[in-house]
């Protein structure tokens, strides 16, 4: 793009809708729907999407997060077992790899199976170990397993993977100290851990927009007070405060009540960053032409804020929200890990990691770290997604 | 001018610290019941029963029967005189329990801060100067993973590696023979041998974000005309970068004391619990769980004050080092 057109684009308000044709010159590989004539009439959200999808890592993040929320939605279906079912014969059962190429003496076929492991006790040390027995346990896609109530609505017994013989067991991620299937537990944990981020972010959204908006729109004394409040919250070391708050929860509370309060505690910190973003944008936008025009037109303050200012903030807000979710996931994980978050009948990644607290246990059963890998992947994916969204949030910027 | 700024900034701390003390007090009052309820429950487990009269008696002795604000002002009044009250559980003055652990926490945080700087500075500069090189990509990847891994998980993994591959238990800050010994050269060396693990665990996420900030700031500076001028004048590339753009991009390093300190203190609590370090974390957790309110309150208050003071120091340093900040 030449210097001349760049200044033109800035001077002439009409052409402000067009600068995406800058991409036409910058980016050699152009998607078919990004031809300049289509860019000219594209909506803001289309432009955002186009600039977002150039961000490769952010797209990967989007897919990973989509997958995790899919797991969260269909946890009962994906998990082969009841996550609370104990099995004394499978204590610390090691993970089994699902294989597909089944080679037998009479030929081969493609069907999922795992190698069976036999439990053995060392005659001298009495230590338990698992040795492959050489037999195969065949699995079936969409096979029948334990009955469950899907979303609490209708009963079914179809699982993504189930053993052909109902009495067999298989452990993709191994088993814990009570012989519970880690894979099923991680799938159920995904539901709580991933949703805590969403609910927490919803709460911080309300706080952040209200306080940040007030601060930026009115300025002056309101602004000073709210800014001091934000500075104060930011200067508090979060974990000691969370610990103190969470210690106040009676452990006898039902799971959903714990869940809600933990989310509330976790979101107490998330709103400050959002508040700052909203304030900054409001301050910058307060004197923009379109806001002044609306004011001169006699629009009410509520209408100016909700109809004129907030819509142009939406993309920035979504980006900040995405970056706030991983902080909340980490917070919940840390709290539950310390035993101050969700309590055991509930399953979240943090609750699962609590099992890995003891160094003797994890040297014996390193697969108890698997929920930790899920935490890291989820947090990374959210960070990539959020970074990409932040870059794409203002498609008119370049 | 500078002195007025510093004085103003110090005066600002008074309402801040006051607010911190209110928050700390409310937090430890938040749990339903008080220390006596926990105490009675504990006695109940061993089949001892306190009659109502002695419960009331104890409550009055600990001052738990008075209204909240009276308890608060009593607490703060004593605080100002350096008296943190008595720990119900340990039956010792809180100040005896707290200071040793706070000193170790402070030392751990400070060591981590130094580690963070020492690692993040060269990597950040390298990443910016050799943008999109293999090294830059490696640094960015490690940085991202460092940001995404919770402290306690990293601690567990390192402990696992230590036990399984090196056959040594890496927890704690001291070996057994030094744990209760008075300070000596041997104890100091022993401390240093144990210190690296918590420092690495704690420092990783801060290092990761600092690398990203350093890289971004330096990238902004590298394209500016003054860099071209210096290059045109024939300054060697190394001095050129170190002398001008790096100095400008250095501000976030100084302000880290402000925003990294709350994170370090937070992270130190969890890490210390996992690695069983004799710092503030484990004792605070225990105090919170048993509602030993004066002890828990002292920790919440001291840890929060630590970060407030950290912010003060970083603000003052920034003003001293960068004249542009002064006039904002």
Interface residues (C-beta under 8 A of the other chain):
Chain A: X232 X234 X235 X236 X237 X238 X239 X240 X241 X243 X244 X245 X247 X248 X250 X326 X330 X333 X334 X337 X338 X340 X353 X356 X357 X359 X362 X363 X366 X369 X372 X375 X376 X377 X379 X380 X383 X384
Chain B: X16 X19 X20 X23 X24 X27 X28 X30 X31 X32 X144 X145 X147 X148 X149 X150 X151 X152 X153 X156 X157 X159 X160 X163 X164 X169 X171 X259 X262 X263 X265 X266 X267 X269 X270 X273 X274 X284 X285 X288 X289 X291 X296 X299 X300 X303 X304 X306 X307 X308 X311
